[in-house]
């Protein structure tokens, strides 16, 4: 009898949905779009379905900049 252990693969540099990124930063979607219009905020990628994703490493670097400022 064999048992298969499935491991959830979590990468350190995963793509986060925009809603998760906003929760981590602690801002609203309105603030996000205001920052985006001013050219401020972490770099995002738009998927073919229109959803936005933020790479975790980019988000963490951005949050470090917020702490310094």
Jmol script that loads the backbone (N, CA, C; Angstrom):
load data "model"
ATOM      1  N   UNK A   1       0.843  -1.166   0.000  1.00  0.00           N
ATOM      2  CA  UNK A   1       0.000   0.000   0.000  1.00  0.00           C
ATOM      3  C   UNK A   1       0.895   1.237   0.000  1.00  0.00           C
ATOM      4  N   UNK A   2       0.717   2.072  -0.966  1.00  0.00           N
ATOM      5  CA  UNK A   2       1.529   3.274  -1.060  1.00  0.00           C
ATOM      6  C   UNK A   2       0.687   4.480  -0.693  1.00  0.00           C
ATOM      7  N   UNK A   3       1.313   5.347  -0.001  1.00  0.00           N
ATOM      8  CA  UNK A   3       0.628   6.596   0.326  1.00  0.00           C
ATOM      9  C   UNK A   3       1.366   7.729  -0.365  1.00  0.00           C
ATOM     10  N   UNK A   4       0.613   8.605  -0.909  1.00  0.00           N
ATOM     11  CA  UNK A   4       1.218   9.744  -1.589  1.00  0.00           C
ATOM     12  C   UNK A   4       1.053  10.967  -0.715  1.00  0.00           C
ATOM     13  N   UNK A   5       2.140  11.568  -0.432  1.00  0.00           N
ATOM     14  CA  UNK A   5       2.119  12.809   0.338  1.00  0.00           C
ATOM     15  C   UNK A   5       2.219  13.966  -0.635  1.00  0.00           C
ATOM     16  N   UNK A   6       1.212  14.775  -0.636  1.00  0.00           N
ATOM     17  CA  UNK A   6       1.235  15.932  -1.525  1.00  0.00           C
ATOM     18  C   UNK A   6       1.704  17.141  -0.728  1.00  0.00           C
ATOM     19  N   UNK A   7       2.658  17.799  -1.276  1.00  0.00           N
ATOM     20  CA  UNK A   7       3.169  19.010  -0.638  1.00  0.00           C
ATOM     21  C   UNK A   7       2.680  20.222  -1.408  1.00  0.00           C
ATOM     22  N   UNK A   8       2.283  21.204  -0.675  1.00  0.00           N
ATOM     23  CA  UNK A   8       1.903  22.459  -1.302  1.00  0.00           C
ATOM     24  C   UNK A   8       3.190  23.211  -1.575  1.00  0.00           C
ATOM     25  N   UNK A   9       3.383  23.562  -2.803  1.00  0.00           N
ATOM     26  CA  UNK A   9       4.620  24.235  -3.190  1.00  0.00           C
ATOM     27  C   UNK A   9       4.442  25.738  -3.041  1.00  0.00           C
ATOM     28  N   UNK A  10       5.160  26.296  -2.111  1.00  0.00           N
ATOM     29  CA  UNK A  10       5.096  27.735  -1.873  1.00  0.00           C
ATOM     30  C   UNK A  10       6.448  28.319  -2.238  1.00  0.00           C
ATOM     31  N   UNK A  11       6.420  29.222  -3.175  1.00  0.00           N
ATOM     32  CA  UNK A  11       7.660  29.865  -3.565  1.00  0.00           C
ATOM     33  C   UNK A  11       7.769  31.198  -2.853  1.00  0.00           C
ATOM     34  N   UNK A  12       8.984  31.585  -2.596  1.00  0.00           N
ATOM     35  CA  UNK A  12       9.212  32.845  -1.890  1.00  0.00           C
ATOM     36  C   UNK A  12       8.825  34.039  -2.747  1.00  0.00           C
ATOM     37  N   UNK A  13       8.810  33.849  -4.051  1.00  0.00           N
ATOM     38  CA  UNK A  13       8.531  34.970  -4.949  1.00  0.00           C
ATOM     39  C   UNK A  13       7.245  34.724  -5.746  1.00  0.00           C
ATOM     40  N   UNK A  14       6.190  34.395  -5.043  1.00  0.00           N
ATOM     41  CA  UNK A  14       4.927  34.105  -5.696  1.00  0.00           C
ATOM     42  C   UNK A  14       4.227  35.381  -6.158  1.00  0.00           C
ATOM     43  N   UNK A  15       3.263  35.226  -7.051  1.00  0.00           N
ATOM     44  CA  UNK A  15       2.441  36.334  -7.513  1.00  0.00           C
ATOM     45  C   UNK A  15       1.213  36.432  -6.627  1.00  0.00           C
ATOM     46  N   UNK A  16       1.000  37.589  -6.023  1.00  0.00           N
ATOM     47  CA  UNK A  16      -0.140  37.809  -5.139  1.00  0.00           C
ATOM     48  C   UNK A  16      -1.247  38.560  -5.875  1.00  0.00           C
ATOM     49  N   UNK A  17      -2.503  38.203  -5.623  1.00  0.00           N
ATOM     50  CA  UNK A  17      -3.604  39.007  -6.158  1.00  0.00           C
ATOM     51  C   UNK A  17      -3.553  40.414  -5.557  1.00  0.00           C
ATOM     52  N   UNK A  18      -4.054  41.374  -6.282  1.00  0.00           N
ATOM     53  CA  UNK A  18      -4.010  42.757  -5.814  1.00  0.00           C
ATOM     54  C   UNK A  18      -4.690  42.913  -4.461  1.00  0.00           C
ATOM     55  N   UNK A  19      -5.804  42.231  -4.240  1.00  0.00           N
ATOM     56  CA  UNK A  19      -6.503  42.364  -2.960  1.00  0.00           C
ATOM     57  C   UNK A  19      -5.631  41.920  -1.791  1.00  0.00           C
ATOM     58  N   UNK A  20      -4.849  40.857  -1.975  1.00  0.00           N
ATOM     59  CA  UNK A  20      -3.947  40.396  -0.912  1.00  0.00           C
ATOM     60  C   UNK A  20      -2.837  41.411  -0.673  1.00  0.00           C
ATOM     61  N   UNK A  21      -2.323  41.985  -1.759  1.00  0.00           N
ATOM     62  CA  UNK A  21      -1.261  42.989  -1.635  1.00  0.00           C
ATOM     63  C   UNK A  21      -1.779  44.223  -0.894  1.00  0.00           C
ATOM     64  N   UNK A  22      -2.998  44.649  -1.206  1.00  0.00           N
ATOM     65  CA  UNK A  22      -3.579  45.819  -0.542  1.00  0.00           C
ATOM     66  C   UNK A  22      -3.778  45.556   0.941  1.00  0.00           C
ATOM     67  N   UNK A  23      -4.185  44.338   1.278  1.00  0.00           N
ATOM     68  CA  UNK A  23      -4.355  43.982   2.696  1.00  0.00           C
ATOM     69  C   UNK A  23      -3.015  44.029   3.430  1.00  0.00           C
ATOM     70  N   UNK A  24      -1.962  43.547   2.787  1.00  0.00           N
ATOM     71  CA  UNK A  24      -0.640  43.555   3.419  1.00  0.00           C
ATOM     72  C   UNK A  24      -0.111  44.976   3.615  1.00  0.00           C
ATOM     73  N   UNK A  25      -0.359  45.840   2.633  1.00  0.00           N
ATOM     74  CA  UNK A  25       0.085  47.230   2.742  1.00  0.00           C
ATOM     75  C   UNK A  25      -0.799  47.987   3.727  1.00  0.00           C
ATOM     76  N   UNK A  26      -2.072  47.638   3.745  1.00  0.00           N
ATOM     77  CA  UNK A  26      -3.016  48.310   4.642  1.00  0.00           C
ATOM     78  C   UNK A  26      -3.654  49.536   4.024  1.00  0.00           C
ATOM     79  N   UNK A  27      -3.928  49.471   2.718  1.00  0.00           N
ATOM     80  CA  UNK A  27      -4.565  50.593   2.033  1.00  0.00           C
ATOM     81  C   UNK A  27      -5.810  50.104   1.304  1.00  0.00           C
ATOM     82  N   UNK A  28      -6.651  51.052   0.913  1.00  0.00           N
ATOM     83  CA  UNK A  28      -7.860  50.719   0.162  1.00  0.00           C
ATOM     84  C   UNK A  28      -7.554  50.693  -1.333  1.00  0.00           C
ATOM     85  N   UNK A  29      -8.502  50.158  -2.077  1.00  0.00           N
ATOM     86  CA  UNK A  29      -8.350  50.113  -3.534  1.00  0.00           C
ATOM     87  C   UNK A  29      -8.312  51.531  -4.111  1.00  0.00           C
ATOM     88  N   UNK A  30      -9.075  52.459  -3.534  1.00  0.00           N
ATOM     89  CA  UNK A  30      -9.074  53.845  -4.000  1.00  0.00           C
ATOM     90  C   UNK A  30      -7.700  54.474  -3.822  1.00  0.00           C
ATOM     91  N   UNK A  31      -7.071  54.219  -2.681  1.00  0.00           N
ATOM     92  CA  UNK A  31      -5.719  54.730  -2.449  1.00  0.00           C
ATOM     93  C   UNK A  31      -4.749  54.122  -3.440  1.00  0.00           C
ATOM     94  N   UNK A  32      -4.922  52.830  -3.712  1.00  0.00           N
ATOM     95  CA  UNK A  32      -4.051  52.148  -4.674  1.00  0.00           C
ATOM     96  C   UNK A  32      -4.102  52.841  -6.033  1.00  0.00           C
ATOM     97  N   UNK A  33      -5.304  53.114  -6.534  1.00  0.00           N
ATOM     98  CA  UNK A  33      -5.429  53.740  -7.849  1.00  0.00           C
ATOM     99  C   UNK A  33      -4.929  55.184  -7.831  1.00  0.00           C
ATOM    100  N   UNK A  34      -5.074  55.874  -6.725  1.00  0.00           N
ATOM    101  CA  UNK A  34      -4.526  57.223  -6.608  1.00  0.00           C
ATOM    102  C   UNK A  34      -3.007  57.172  -6.703  1.00  0.00           C
ATOM    103  N   UNK A  35      -2.402  56.235  -5.958  1.00  0.00           N
ATOM    104  CA  UNK A  35      -0.943  56.067  -6.016  1.00  0.00           C
ATOM    105  C   UNK A  35      -0.507  55.684  -7.425  1.00  0.00           C
ATOM    106  N   UNK A  36      -1.247  54.788  -8.042  1.00  0.00           N
ATOM    107  CA  UNK A  36      -0.888  54.312  -9.382  1.00  0.00           C
ATOM    108  C   UNK A  36      -0.910  55.453 -10.399  1.00  0.00           C
ATOM    109  N   UNK A  37      -1.904  56.339 -10.281  1.00  0.00           N
ATOM    110  CA  UNK A  37      -1.979  57.484 -11.185  1.00  0.00           C
ATOM    111  C   UNK A  37      -0.812  58.438 -11.000  1.00  0.00           C
ATOM    112  N   UNK A  38      -0.241  58.462  -9.801  1.00  0.00           N
ATOM    113  CA  UNK A  38       0.913  59.318  -9.510  1.00  0.00           C
ATOM    114  C   UNK A  38       2.241  58.614  -9.775  1.00  0.00           C
ATOM    115  N   UNK A  39       2.194  57.359 -10.212  1.00  0.00           N
ATOM    116  CA  UNK A  39       3.413  56.615 -10.496  1.00  0.00           C
ATOM    117  C   UNK A  39       4.079  56.055  -9.256  1.00  0.00           C
ATOM    118  N   UNK A  40       3.302  55.869  -8.207  1.00  0.00           N
ATOM    119  CA  UNK A  40       3.829  55.387  -6.934  1.00  0.00           C
ATOM    120  C   UNK A  40       3.273  53.993  -6.673  1.00  0.00           C
ATOM    121  N   UNK A  41       4.045  53.169  -6.028  1.00  0.00           N
ATOM    122  CA  UNK A  41       3.571  51.838  -5.666  1.00  0.00           C
ATOM    123  C   UNK A  41       4.391  50.757  -6.328  1.00  0.00           C
ATOM    124  N   UNK A  42       4.191  49.525  -5.899  1.00  0.00           N
ATOM    125  CA  UNK A  42       4.959  48.415  -6.464  1.00  0.00           C
ATOM    126  C   UNK A  42       4.519  48.118  -7.898  1.00  0.00           C
ATOM    127  N   UNK A  43       5.428  47.534  -8.640  1.00  0.00           N
ATOM    128  CA  UNK A  43       5.145  47.160 -10.023  1.00  0.00           C
ATOM    129  C   UNK A  43       4.132  46.020 -10.043  1.00  0.00           C
ATOM    130  N   UNK A  44       3.180  46.086 -10.955  1.00  0.00           N
ATOM    131  CA  UNK A  44       2.149  45.059 -11.068  1.00  0.00           C
ATOM    132  C   UNK A  44       2.170  44.453 -12.466  1.00  0.00           C
ATOM    133  N   UNK A  45       1.574  43.292 -12.583  1.00  0.00           N
ATOM    134  CA  UNK A  45       1.425  42.628 -13.877  1.00  0.00           C
ATOM    135  C   UNK A  45      -0.054  42.394 -14.114  1.00  0.00           C
ATOM    136  N   UNK A  46      -0.517  42.744 -15.301  1.00  0.00           N
ATOM    137  CA  UNK A  46      -1.916  42.519 -15.655  1.00  0.00           C
ATOM    138  C   UNK A  46      -2.005  41.192 -16.411  1.00  0.00           C
ATOM    139  N   UNK A  47      -2.861  40.320 -15.929  1.00  0.00           N
ATOM    140  CA  UNK A  47      -3.067  39.026 -16.559  1.00  0.00           C
ATOM    141  C   UNK A  47      -4.010  39.176 -17.750  1.00  0.00           C
ATOM    142  N   UNK A  48      -4.052  38.184 -18.638  1.00  0.00           N
ATOM    143  CA  UNK A  48      -4.964  38.266 -19.789  1.00  0.00           C
ATOM    144  C   UNK A  48      -6.429  38.452 -19.407  1.00  0.00           C
ATOM    145  N   UNK A  49      -6.823  37.998 -18.222  1.00  0.00           N
ATOM    146  CA  UNK A  49      -8.215  38.167 -17.800  1.00  0.00           C
ATOM    147  C   UNK A  49      -8.462  39.529 -17.147  1.00  0.00           C
ATOM    148  N   UNK A  50      -7.421  40.385 -17.065  1.00  0.00           N
ATOM    149  CA  UNK A  50      -7.565  41.730 -16.529  1.00  0.00           C
ATOM    150  C   UNK A  50      -7.208  41.859 -15.066  1.00  0.00           C
ATOM    151  N   UNK A  51      -7.001  40.754 -14.369  1.00  0.00           N
ATOM    152  CA  UNK A  51      -6.650  40.807 -12.950  1.00  0.00           C
ATOM    153  C   UNK A  51      -5.207  41.271 -12.787  1.00  0.00           C
ATOM    154  N   UNK A  52      -4.934  41.930 -11.669  1.00  0.00           N
ATOM    155  CA  UNK A  52      -3.603  42.431 -11.385  1.00  0.00           C
ATOM    156  C   UNK A  52      -2.917  41.546 -10.360  1.00  0.00           C
ATOM    157  N   UNK A  53      -1.612  41.328 -10.553  1.00  0.00           N
ATOM    158  CA  UNK A  53      -0.820  40.534  -9.627  1.00  0.00           C
ATOM    159  C   UNK A  53       0.438  41.311  -9.262  1.00  0.00           C
ATOM    160  N   UNK A  54       0.886  41.118  -8.019  1.00  0.00           N
ATOM    161  CA  UNK A  54       2.090  41.772  -7.518  1.00  0.00           C
ATOM    162  C   UNK A  54       3.034  40.669  -7.044  1.00  0.00           C
ATOM    163  N   UNK A  55       4.276  40.744  -7.465  1.00  0.00           N
ATOM    164  CA  UNK A  55       5.256  39.758  -7.017  1.00  0.00           C
ATOM    165  C   UNK A  55       5.611  40.046  -5.561  1.00  0.00           C
ATOM    166  N   UNK A  56       5.658  38.998  -4.737  1.00  0.00           N
ATOM    167  CA  UNK A  56       5.883  39.159  -3.296  1.00  0.00           C
ATOM    168  C   UNK A  56       7.187  39.904  -3.004  1.00  0.00           C
ATOM    169  N   UNK A  57       8.253  39.608  -3.730  1.00  0.00           N
ATOM    170  CA  UNK A  57       9.538  40.271  -3.467  1.00  0.00           C
ATOM    171  C   UNK A  57       9.457  41.768  -3.762  1.00  0.00           C
ATOM    172  N   UNK A  58       8.740  42.137  -4.798  1.00  0.00           N
ATOM    173  CA  UNK A  58       8.565  43.549  -5.148  1.00  0.00           C
ATOM    174  C   UNK A  58       7.731  44.249  -4.081  1.00  0.00           C
ATOM    175  N   UNK A  59       6.694  43.574  -3.605  1.00  0.00           N
ATOM    176  CA  UNK A  59       5.837  44.143  -2.561  1.00  0.00           C
ATOM    177  C   UNK A  59       6.627  44.352  -1.272  1.00  0.00           C
ATOM    178  N   UNK A  60       7.443  43.368  -0.886  1.00  0.00           N
ATOM    179  CA  UNK A  60       8.233  43.495   0.335  1.00  0.00           C
ATOM    180  C   UNK A  60       9.247  44.627   0.232  1.00  0.00           C
ATOM    181  N   UNK A  61       9.869  44.786  -0.945  1.00  0.00           N
ATOM    182  CA  UNK A  61      10.815  45.889  -1.141  1.00  0.00           C
ATOM    183  C   UNK A  61      10.090  47.227  -1.043  1.00  0.00           C
ATOM    184  N   UNK A  62       8.892  47.310  -1.611  1.00  0.00           N
ATOM    185  CA  UNK A  62       8.107  48.535  -1.537  1.00  0.00           C
ATOM    186  C   UNK A  62       7.731  48.858  -0.092  1.00  0.00           C
ATOM    187  N   UNK A  63       7.344  47.839   0.668  1.00  0.00           N
ATOM    188  CA  UNK A  63       6.958  48.059   2.048  1.00  0.00           C
ATOM    189  C   UNK A  63       8.158  48.500   2.889  1.00  0.00           C
ATOM    190  N   UNK A  64       9.347  48.027   2.566  1.00  0.00           N
ATOM    191  CA  UNK A  64      10.555  48.490   3.263  1.00  0.00           C
ATOM    192  C   UNK A  64      10.796  49.965   2.978  1.00  0.00           C
ATOM    193  N   UNK A  65      10.531  50.389   1.727  1.00  0.00           N
ATOM    194  CA  UNK A  65      10.670  51.807   1.383  1.00  0.00           C
ATOM    195  C   UNK A  65       9.684  52.648   2.178  1.00  0.00           C
ATOM    196  N   UNK A  66       8.475  52.122   2.389  1.00  0.00           N
ATOM    197  CA  UNK A  66       7.479  52.854   3.175  1.00  0.00           C
ATOM    198  C   UNK A  66       7.946  53.042   4.612  1.00  0.00           C
ATOM    199  N   UNK A  67       8.587  52.022   5.179  1.00  0.00           N
ATOM    200  CA  UNK A  67       9.066  52.105   6.548  1.00  0.00           C
ATOM    201  C   UNK A  67      10.192  53.130   6.685  1.00  0.00           C
ATOM    202  N   UNK A  68      11.039  53.230   5.685  1.00  0.00           N
ATOM    203  CA  UNK A  68      12.168  54.163   5.719  1.00  0.00           C
ATOM    204  C   UNK A  68      11.667  55.604   5.607  1.00  0.00           C
ATOM    205  N   UNK A  69      10.664  55.812   4.754  1.00  0.00           N
ATOM    206  CA  UNK A  69      10.167  57.171   4.507  1.00  0.00           C
ATOM    207  C   UNK A  69       9.423  57.744   5.646  1.00  0.00           C
TER     208      UNK A  69
END
end "model"
wireframe off; spacefill off
backbone 0.3
color backbone group
